[in-house]
Structures are given as structure tokens and as C-alpha cells.
């Protein structure tokens, strides 16, 4: 009997990226004790090596795809895409972190290990095909991210950020766990395929709908969907800028991966109940995010509300309940990760020590001081708006096309209006950089480090490549989404 449940070698191969990340995370924590303060940055380089190897492991695992560990995880093109996206996010955020941590005098192996451990949880979320694995992945990712939010222990803003994130996150996790308990009590299984089979054709809509609602609340918090979005602006503003970039992209992508896998498979038989709720949440999320962002003067807080609005756009794709909607959301998440990380990377550079300069007015004259940096930030801003030839344009185009194909005309119209409103607060950044005189602080700004430039340029190139040649990625995500119908 025990021999039948022993993991096979192929199962370890399918779990290879998580194994590599764990090994490197533990190694960094151990080396932390014997590494001098001047050599702490080398631990970040080791983390980059680990992520690169994990990315290679992701490709190897995809070549030998299939279920693993009693069907608790599923290695398919869908999970492989999100794994790869999470690894790219982690790589870029660590590149952004080198100069920031050196400037703050906070270089530590602990920081890089926490990012790796958080990515382990996110990768598990991306490939989970069992609700128990969903919960485990969510907790691994969340606990590491709670600590990262308060990483600068002597900074009160970091402490406040971590406390809010931890308290509200724990509360949301309780909803998720309660929903898992309900659906297990109803179906007798936590496997997504078994739950879908049980709900199909059975009159369990009331209890099943309640369980789906509880799980929706837990996941909605993680992706900052209204009315569970209140934490995002405060946490993004209070956390260190590279951590804010990481939280806005990695955990959000992983949570949306679970969102779509759950509601397009397990709870698909109940779509008559959850689609109207998601419709309302998508609209509220776009409205709250965009209108609140109009009033912001702090760039990090503005990007926090912007993140809420973009979660609303992605939720439009979920509302469409279609393959093209899922593919559009996957494309948009990749685009959003690049443009948001790039924007936060530039802000972390301009902010100076202790993030003294994070207001829109602090960007005044950046185009004169550093023309290349200003031009790259403009690319990120235009992509967030959805200007043609950027990844953001095609992301929004495919999402609203999916909504129209599903006859969600009013949601599409209101979404486009919200997108137009968003252009106003994004363009304030462009105006400050190109139409305002630089102040004394801008004149004292040091050039960005090599690693920071690498992160910014890589993000910008990725946005332009996806904006000009979207077909390659779109073909892959479309084939991935096709497996769900």
C-alpha cells in the first residue's frame, strides 16, 4: 500500500523549480551567518543564480508534464506559464533591490531568501490542483511576504505596512479555509477535478455557492479586488519600493492563477451564481481604483490604487467565462508585471535614502537630469494607460474583446471609460518629468546602478516586444487556456 503512494522520480522532476528555490533559499540563510557585511550583495547574486536554474527547471518540468504527488499538483502549460512569470518577477525585483538595500544600509541574505521562499509558495499556487495545496502555497507565499513588507525594521512605515497586511491577510485566509472546509464537507474531496464532477448536475447550488463565495473572498483579498482592496495602497506606500514591486506582481499573478483554475473548472457548474457577483466586483474595483488614484500625490500610493484598477480589468476577463478571456488575462498579467516592476524600479531610484522623494512633484525635471530614465518611465506609464505599441494596449484590447464576445457590453463600455479616466493621473507623471523645472533634490540625484538599469531596460524591452510582437505569447496562452474547456 505504501509503495503505491511513494513519489516517483518523475514527480520530483515536475516539482524541480520549487526544490531548487528551497535549496538556494536555505543555502543563503546558512551563508548569511558567515558572510561579512561588505559581501552581503553576493547572496543576492546567488539568489539570481537560483532563480535562473529554477526557470530552466520549469522548462524541463514542462517537457515531462503531468500530475504529481497524488494529483495534488498539475504541471501543464497553464502552470508552466505562471511559474515562469513568477520567476521573471522575482529576478527583476532582486535586480532592483541591490542598489536600494545598499543605499538603506540593509543588505541581508534574509531578504533574498524570503523572496525565494515566497516564490516557492507562488509556484505551488500556480500548479495546485487540490485545495489543500492551494492553502499551503498561499500560506508559504503570504508569510514570507508579510515579513518582507516590514523588512526595514527601523522604519515605522514598514512596520505599519507589515502589521496591516498581516492582520487583514490572516482574516482573509480564514474565509478561504472556511470555504475549503465547506466544499470538502459537501463533495468529500479537495481535488479540483473531483469537485467539478460532484457539482455537475447536482442540486447543491446553495451550499456550493456559499463555499465558492467564501473562497472568492479569500482570493479577492490577495488580488486587491473591491470591496477587499483597502489594504493595498497603505501596504504599497509603506513597504520598501522593491518589495512593493514584488507584491504588486508576483503574489497577484499566483492568486489570479488559482482564481481562474478554480472558477473555470471546479465551480464552472455554478457560473450562473458567481458570474453576476464577479461582474459587480470588476466594475467596483475599476471605479474605486481609478477615482481614488486621481487624488493621489504620492507615486507609490498612486501605483497602489492603479494596481486595484488593473485587478478590475483582469476580473473582466474572468467574468467573460471563456477561453479567450483566460488567455487575455494571462497576457495582461505578464504585461502588467513588467510595466509595474519597471515603474517601481524608477521610483526606488528617484526616492533617495529613506524614500524621501516619492511624490509626483519629486519627478520634476527628471527628463533633463536623466533623459533615458525618464523615457523608460514614460514607456511604463504609456503601457499602464494602454497606448498602442505597448503590451498594456494589447492586454486591454484582448480583455475587452473577450468581454464583448461574451455579450458583456455594459461592462466593456464602463471599463473603457475607466481606462480613459486613468490616463489623467498617469499623465501627471509625464507632465512632471518633462514640463517642470528640476529642483535641488533632482540635481543631486546619482545615476542608477548597473543592476537597476538592467531591471528597468529589461522591463521596457519586454513591454515593447509584447506590444509589437504579441503573437508568440498569445499563441502559448491561448493553447494553455484551451485545456480548460
C-alpha positions as CSV (number, residue, x, y, z in Angstrom):
1,X,0.0,0.0,0.0
2,X,2.8,2.4,1.0
3,X,4.6,1.6,-2.2
4,X,1.7,2.9,-4.2
5,X,1.9,6.3,-2.7
6,X,5.7,6.7,-2.9
7,X,6.6,9.7,-5.1
8,X,8.2,8.6,-8.4
9,X,11.4,10.3,-9.8
10,X,9.3,12.0,-12.5
11,X,7.2,13.6,-9.8
12,X,10.3,15.2,-8.2
13,X,11.2,16.4,-11.7
14,X,7.9,18.1,-12.1
15,X,8.5,19.8,-8.8
16,X,12.0,20.8,-9.7
17,X,11.7,24.6,-9.7
18,X,10.3,24.6,-6.1
19,X,13.0,22.3,-5.0
20,X,15.8,24.5,-6.5
21,X,14.3,27.6,-4.9
22,X,14.1,25.9,-1.5
23,X,17.7,24.7,-1.7
24,X,19.0,28.1,-2.6
25,X,16.9,29.8,0.0
26,X,18.2,27.6,2.7
27,X,21.8,27.9,1.5
28,X,21.5,31.7,1.5
29,X,20.2,31.7,5.1
30,X,23.1,29.5,6.2
31,X,25.7,31.6,4.3
32,X,24.3,34.7,5.9
33,X,26.0,33.7,9.2
34,X,29.5,33.5,7.7
35,X,29.3,36.4,5.2
36,X,30.7,39.8,6.0
37,X,28.6,42.9,5.7
38,X,30.6,44.0,2.6
39,X,29.8,40.7,0.9
40,X,26.1,40.5,1.6
41,X,25.2,41.6,-2.0
42,X,26.9,38.3,-3.2
43,X,24.0,36.5,-1.6
44,X,21.6,38.4,-3.9
45,X,23.7,37.2,-6.9
46,X,23.4,33.6,-5.6
47,X,19.6,34.1,-5.4
48,X,19.7,35.2,-9.1
49,X,21.5,32.0,-10.0
50,X,18.9,30.0,-8.1
51,X,16.0,31.7,-10.0
52,X,17.8,31.2,-13.3
53,X,18.2,27.5,-12.6
54,X,14.6,27.3,-11.4
55,X,13.5,28.8,-14.7
56,X,15.5,26.1,-16.5
57,X,13.9,23.5,-14.2
58,X,10.5,24.9,-15.2
59,X,11.2,24.2,-18.8
60,X,12.4,20.7,-18.0
61,X,9.4,20.0,-15.9
62,X,7.1,21.1,-18.7
63,X,8.7,18.6,-21.0
64,X,7.7,15.9,-18.6
65,X,4.4,17.4,-17.6
66,X,1.5,15.7,-15.8
67,X,0.2,15.2,-12.3
68,X,2.4,14.7,-9.3
69,X,2.0,13.8,-5.6
70,X,-1.3,12.0,-5.8
71,X,-2.7,14.6,-8.3
72,X,-2.2,17.4,-5.8
73,X,-0.2,19.5,-8.4
74,X,-0.6,19.5,-12.2
75,X,2.3,20.5,-14.5
76,X,0.7,21.8,-17.7
77,X,1.2,24.8,-20.0
78,X,-1.0,26.9,-17.8
79,X,1.0,26.2,-14.6
80,X,4.3,26.5,-16.5
81,X,3.4,30.0,-17.8
82,X,2.6,31.3,-14.3
83,X,5.7,29.6,-12.9
84,X,7.8,31.3,-15.5
85,X,6.1,34.7,-14.9
86,X,6.7,34.4,-11.1
87,X,10.3,33.6,-11.6
88,X,10.8,36.5,-14.0
89,X,9.2,38.8,-11.5
90,X,11.5,37.6,-8.7
91,X,14.5,38.0,-10.9
92,X,13.7,41.6,-11.8
93,X,12.8,42.6,-8.2
94,X,16.1,41.2,-6.9
95,X,18.0,43.2,-9.6
96,X,16.0,46.3,-8.4
97,X,16.9,45.6,-4.8
98,X,20.7,45.7,-4.9
99,X,21.2,49.4,-5.0
100,X,18.1,50.1,-2.8
101,X,19.4,47.9,0.0
102,X,22.9,49.3,-0.3
103,X,21.6,52.8,0.0
104,X,19.5,52.0,3.0
105,X,22.3,50.0,4.7
106,X,20.1,46.9,4.8
107,X,21.9,44.3,2.7
108,X,21.0,40.9,4.1
109,X,20.7,37.3,3.0
110,X,17.4,37.1,4.8
111,X,15.8,39.5,2.3
112,X,16.8,37.4,-0.7
113,X,15.9,34.1,1.0
114,X,12.4,35.5,1.8
115,X,11.8,36.4,-1.8
116,X,12.8,32.8,-2.9
117,X,10.6,31.3,-0.2
118,X,7.7,33.5,-1.3
119,X,8.2,32.4,-4.9
120,X,8.0,28.8,-3.8
121,X,4.6,29.4,-2.4
122,X,3.5,31.2,-5.6
123,X,4.8,28.4,-7.8
124,X,2.8,25.9,-5.8
125,X,-0.3,28.1,-6.2
126,X,0.3,28.2,-10.0
127,X,0.3,24.4,-10.3
128,X,-2.1,23.4,-7.5
129,X,-4.9,21.0,-8.4
130,X,-6.0,20.4,-4.9
131,X,-7.5,22.9,-2.4
132,X,-5.1,21.7,0.3
133,X,-2.1,22.6,-1.9
134,X,-3.8,26.0,-2.7
135,X,-3.9,26.7,1.0
136,X,-0.3,25.5,1.6
137,X,1.0,27.6,-1.3
138,X,-0.9,30.6,-0.2
139,X,0.5,30.4,3.3
140,X,4.1,29.9,2.2
141,X,3.9,32.9,-0.1
142,X,2.0,35.1,2.4
143,X,4.1,34.5,5.5
144,X,7.3,35.4,3.6
145,X,5.6,38.5,2.1
146,X,4.3,39.7,5.4
147,X,7.9,39.7,6.7
148,X,9.2,41.4,3.5
149,X,6.6,44.2,3.9
150,X,8.2,45.1,7.3
151,X,11.8,44.3,6.3
152,X,13.2,47.7,7.2
153,X,12.6,47.2,11.0
154,X,13.5,50.8,12.0
155,X,11.1,52.3,9.5
156,X,7.7,53.0,11.0
157,X,6.1,52.9,7.6
158,X,7.4,49.4,7.1
159,X,6.1,48.3,10.5
160,X,2.7,49.7,9.8
161,X,2.6,48.1,6.3
162,X,3.5,44.7,7.7
163,X,1.0,44.9,10.5
164,X,-1.9,45.9,8.3
165,X,-1.0,43.3,5.7
166,X,-0.7,40.5,8.3
167,X,-3.9,41.2,10.2
168,X,-6.1,41.7,7.1
169,X,-4.4,38.8,5.3
170,X,-4.9,36.4,8.1
171,X,-8.6,37.4,8.3
172,X,-9.0,36.8,4.5
173,X,-7.2,33.4,4.8
174,X,-9.8,32.4,7.4
175,X,-12.5,32.9,4.8
176,X,-10.6,30.8,2.3
177,X,-10.1,28.0,4.8
178,X,-13.7,28.0,5.8
179,X,-14.8,27.8,2.2
180,X,-12.4,24.9,1.6
181,X,-14.0,23.1,4.7
182,X,-17.5,23.7,3.3
183,X,-16.7,22.4,-0.2
184,X,-14.9,19.3,1.4
185,X,-17.9,18.6,3.6
186,X,-20.2,18.9,0.5
187,X,-18.2,16.9,-2.0
188,X,-15.9,14.7,0.2
189,X,-12.8,15.8,-1.8
190,X,-10.4,18.7,-2.1
191,X,-9.3,17.8,-5.6
192,X,-10.5,20.4,-8.2
193,X,-11.5,17.8,-10.8
194,X,-13.5,15.8,-8.2
195,X,-15.3,18.9,-7.0
196,X,-16.3,19.8,-10.6
197,X,-17.5,16.3,-11.2
198,X,-19.6,16.4,-8.0
199,X,-21.2,19.8,-8.6
200,X,-22.1,19.0,-12.2
201,X,-25.8,18.1,-12.5
202,X,-26.5,18.1,-8.7
203,X,-28.8,20.4,-6.8
204,X,-26.1,21.7,-4.5
205,X,-26.1,25.3,-5.7
206,X,-26.9,26.9,-2.3
207,X,-24.2,25.2,-0.3
208,X,-21.8,25.1,-3.2
209,X,-22.4,28.8,-3.9
210,X,-21.7,29.7,-0.3
211,X,-18.4,27.7,-0.4
212,X,-17.5,29.4,-3.7
213,X,-18.3,32.8,-2.1
214,X,-16.0,32.2,0.9
215,X,-13.2,31.1,-1.3
216,X,-13.8,34.1,-3.6
217,X,-13.4,36.5,-0.6
218,X,-10.1,34.9,0.4
219,X,-8.6,35.2,-3.1
220,X,-10.2,38.6,-3.8
221,X,-8.2,40.0,-0.9
222,X,-4.9,38.6,-2.3
223,X,-5.5,40.3,-5.7
224,X,-7.0,43.5,-4.1
225,X,-10.4,43.3,-5.6
226,X,-13.2,45.6,-4.3
227,X,-14.5,45.6,-1.6
228,X,-11.5,43.8,-0.2
229,X,-8.9,46.3,-1.6
230,X,-8.4,48.7,1.3
231,X,-5.0,47.2,2.4
232,X,-3.2,47.7,-1.0
233,X,-2.5,51.5,-1.1
234,X,-1.3,51.6,2.5
235,X,0.9,48.5,2.2
236,X,2.4,49.6,-1.2
237,X,3.2,53.0,0.2
238,X,4.7,51.8,3.5
239,X,6.8,48.9,2.2
240,X,10.2,49.3,0.6
241,X,9.8,50.1,-3.1
242,X,11.3,46.8,-4.5
243,X,9.0,44.9,-2.1
244,X,6.0,46.9,-3.3
245,X,7.0,46.0,-6.9
246,X,7.3,42.3,-5.9
247,X,3.9,42.3,-4.1
248,X,2.1,44.0,-6.9
249,X,3.2,41.4,-9.5
250,X,4.2,38.0,-8.1
251,X,1.5,37.2,-5.5
252,X,-1.1,38.9,-7.7
253,X,-0.2,36.6,-10.7
254,X,-0.2,33.5,-8.5
255,X,-3.6,34.3,-6.9
256,X,-5.1,35.0,-10.2
257,X,-3.8,31.7,-11.5
258,X,-5.7,30.0,-8.7
259,X,-8.7,32.2,-9.3
260,X,-9.1,31.1,-12.9
261,X,-8.3,27.5,-12.3
262,X,-10.9,27.3,-9.6
263,X,-13.7,29.2,-11.1
264,X,-13.2,27.9,-14.7
265,X,-13.1,24.3,-13.5
266,X,-14.3,23.3,-10.1
267,X,-17.0,26.0,-9.8
268,X,-17.9,26.2,-13.5
269,X,-21.2,24.3,-12.8
270,X,-22.2,27.3,-10.6
271,X,-21.3,30.1,-13.0
272,X,-24.9,31.3,-13.0
273,X,-24.4,32.3,-9.4
274,X,-20.8,33.6,-9.3
275,X,-20.6,35.5,-12.6
276,X,-23.0,38.3,-11.6
277,X,-21.0,38.8,-8.4
278,X,-17.7,39.0,-10.3
279,X,-19.3,41.4,-12.7
280,X,-20.2,43.8,-9.9
281,X,-16.8,43.4,-8.2
282,X,-15.0,44.0,-11.5
283,X,-16.8,47.3,-12.0
284,X,-16.4,48.4,-8.4
285,X,-12.7,47.6,-8.5
286,X,-12.1,49.7,-11.6
287,X,-14.1,52.6,-10.3
288,X,-12.6,52.7,-6.8
289,X,-9.0,52.2,-8.1
290,X,-9.1,54.8,-10.8
291,X,-11.1,57.5,-9.0
292,X,-9.1,57.2,-5.8
293,X,-5.8,57.4,-7.8
294,X,-7.0,60.8,-9.2
295,X,-6.5,62.3,-5.8
296,X,-3.0,60.9,-5.0
297,X,0.2,62.9,-4.9
298,X,2.4,60.0,-3.6
299,X,3.5,58.0,-6.6
300,X,3.7,54.7,-4.6
301,X,0.2,55.2,-3.3
302,X,-0.9,56.1,-6.8
303,X,0.5,52.9,-8.2
304,X,-1.2,51.1,-5.3
305,X,-4.6,52.3,-6.4
306,X,-3.6,51.7,-10.0
307,X,-2.9,48.1,-9.1
308,X,-6.5,47.9,-7.8
309,X,-7.9,49.2,-11.1
310,X,-5.8,46.7,-13.1
311,X,-7.1,43.9,-11.0
312,X,-10.6,45.1,-12.1
313,X,-9.6,44.8,-15.7
314,X,-8.3,41.2,-15.2
315,X,-11.6,40.4,-13.4
316,X,-13.4,41.5,-16.5
317,X,-11.7,38.6,-18.3
318,X,-12.9,36.2,-15.5
319,X,-16.4,37.5,-15.9
320,X,-16.3,36.6,-19.6
321,X,-16.0,32.9,-18.5
322,X,-14.3,31.9,-21.8
323,X,-11.1,30.6,-23.1
324,X,-10.3,33.9,-24.8
325,X,-10.9,35.7,-21.5
326,X,-8.5,33.4,-19.7
327,X,-5.8,33.8,-22.4
328,X,-6.3,37.6,-22.4
329,X,-5.9,37.7,-18.6
330,X,-2.7,35.6,-18.8
331,X,-1.3,38.0,-21.4
332,X,-2.3,41.0,-19.4
333,X,-0.7,39.7,-16.2
334,X,2.6,39.3,-18.0
335,X,2.3,42.8,-19.4
336,X,1.2,44.3,-16.0
337,X,4.1,42.6,-14.2
338,X,6.7,44.2,-16.5
339,X,5.3,47.7,-16.5
340,X,4.6,47.8,-12.8
341,X,8.1,46.5,-11.8
342,X,9.7,49.0,-14.2
343,X,7.7,51.9,-12.7
344,X,8.6,50.9,-9.2
345,X,12.2,50.4,-10.1
346,X,12.4,54.0,-11.4
347,X,10.6,55.3,-8.3
348,X,13.0,53.4,-6.0
349,X,15.9,55.2,-7.8
350,X,14.4,58.7,-7.5
351,X,13.2,58.2,-4.0
352,X,16.7,58.6,-2.5
353,X,17.6,57.4,1.0
354,X,14.6,56.6,3.3
355,X,12.3,57.2,0.4
356,X,12.2,61.0,0.9
357,X,11.2,61.8,-2.6
358,X,8.1,59.8,-3.6
359,X,5.7,62.5,-4.6
360,X,4.8,63.3,-8.2
361,X,6.4,66.7,-7.8
362,X,9.7,65.0,-6.9
363,X,9.9,63.7,-10.5
364,X,10.0,67.3,-11.8
365,X,12.9,67.7,-14.3
366,X,13.8,64.0,-14.5
367,X,13.9,64.3,-18.3
368,X,16.7,66.9,-18.1
369,X,18.7,65.1,-15.4
370,X,18.4,61.6,-16.8
371,X,16.7,61.6,-20.2
372,X,17.0,57.8,-20.7
373,X,15.4,57.0,-17.3
374,X,12.6,59.5,-18.0
375,X,12.0,57.9,-21.4
376,X,11.8,54.4,-19.9
377,X,9.4,55.6,-17.2
378,X,7.3,57.1,-20.0
379,X,7.1,53.7,-21.7
380,X,5.9,52.1,-18.4
381,X,3.3,54.9,-18.0
382,X,2.0,54.6,-21.6
383,X,1.7,50.9,-21.2
384,X,-0.3,51.3,-18.0
385,X,-2.6,53.7,-19.9
386,X,-2.9,51.3,-22.8
387,X,-1.2,53.3,-25.6
388,X,-0.7,51.3,-28.9
389,X,2.6,49.5,-29.5
390,X,2.9,48.7,-25.8
391,X,2.0,45.5,-24.0
392,X,-0.7,47.3,-22.0
393,X,-2.6,48.1,-25.1
394,X,-2.9,44.6,-26.4
395,X,-3.7,43.3,-22.8
396,X,-6.7,45.6,-22.5
397,X,-7.7,45.0,-26.1
398,X,-7.9,41.3,-25.7
399,X,-9.7,41.5,-22.3
400,X,-12.4,43.8,-23.7
401,X,-12.7,41.7,-26.8
402,X,-13.3,38.7,-24.6
403,X,-16.0,40.6,-22.7
404,X,-17.7,41.7,-25.9
405,X,-17.6,38.1,-27.2
406,X,-19.4,37.1,-24.0
407,X,-22.0,39.9,-24.6
408,X,-20.8,41.9,-21.6
409,X,-21.4,45.2,-23.5
410,X,-22.1,47.4,-20.5
411,X,-19.1,46.1,-18.6
412,X,-16.9,46.7,-21.6
413,X,-18.2,50.3,-22.1
414,X,-17.7,51.1,-18.4
415,X,-14.3,49.5,-18.4
416,X,-13.2,51.6,-21.4
417,X,-14.4,54.8,-19.7
418,X,-12.4,53.8,-16.6
419,X,-9.4,53.3,-18.7
420,X,-9.8,56.7,-20.2
421,X,-10.1,58.3,-16.7
422,X,-6.9,56.5,-15.7
423,X,-5.0,58.4,-18.4
424,X,-5.4,61.6,-16.4
425,X,-3.4,60.6,-13.3
426,X,-0.8,58.7,-15.3
427,X,-0.1,61.7,-17.5
428,X,0.6,63.8,-14.4
429,X,3.8,61.8,-14.1
430,X,4.7,62.7,-17.7
431,X,3.9,66.4,-17.1
432,X,6.1,66.5,-14.0
433,X,9.1,64.8,-15.8
434,X,9.0,66.9,-19.0
435,X,7.2,70.2,-18.2
436,X,8.5,71.1,-14.7
437,X,11.8,72.6,-13.7
438,X,14.1,70.3,-11.7
439,X,14.7,71.1,-8.0
440,X,17.8,70.8,-5.9
441,X,17.0,67.2,-5.0
442,X,16.9,66.2,-8.6
443,X,20.2,67.9,-9.3
444,X,21.8,65.8,-6.5
445,X,20.4,62.5,-8.0
446,X,23.0,59.9,-8.6
447,X,23.0,57.8,-11.8
448,X,21.2,54.4,-11.4
449,X,23.4,51.4,-10.7
450,X,24.1,48.8,-13.3
451,X,21.7,46.2,-11.9
452,X,18.9,48.8,-11.6
453,X,19.4,49.9,-15.2
454,X,19.3,46.2,-16.2
455,X,16.0,45.7,-14.5
456,X,14.5,48.9,-16.0
457,X,15.7,48.2,-19.5
458,X,14.7,44.6,-19.4
459,X,11.2,45.6,-18.3
460,X,10.9,48.2,-21.0
461,X,12.2,45.9,-23.8
462,X,9.7,43.2,-22.6
463,X,6.8,45.7,-22.8
464,X,7.8,46.8,-26.4
465,X,8.3,43.3,-27.6
466,X,4.9,42.2,-26.3
467,X,3.4,45.3,-27.7
468,X,4.8,45.0,-31.2
469,X,5.0,41.2,-31.5
470,X,2.3,39.8,-29.2
471,X,1.5,36.7,-31.3
472,X,4.1,34.4,-29.8
473,X,3.0,34.8,-26.2
474,X,-0.7,35.0,-27.2
475,X,-0.4,31.7,-29.0
476,X,1.1,30.0,-26.0
477,X,-1.5,31.4,-23.5
478,X,-4.4,30.5,-25.9
479,X,-3.3,26.9,-26.1
480,X,-2.9,26.9,-22.3
481,X,-6.5,28.2,-21.8
482,X,-7.9,25.7,-24.3
483,X,-7.2,22.9,-21.8
484,X,-9.9,24.3,-19.5
485,X,-12.8,23.6,-21.9
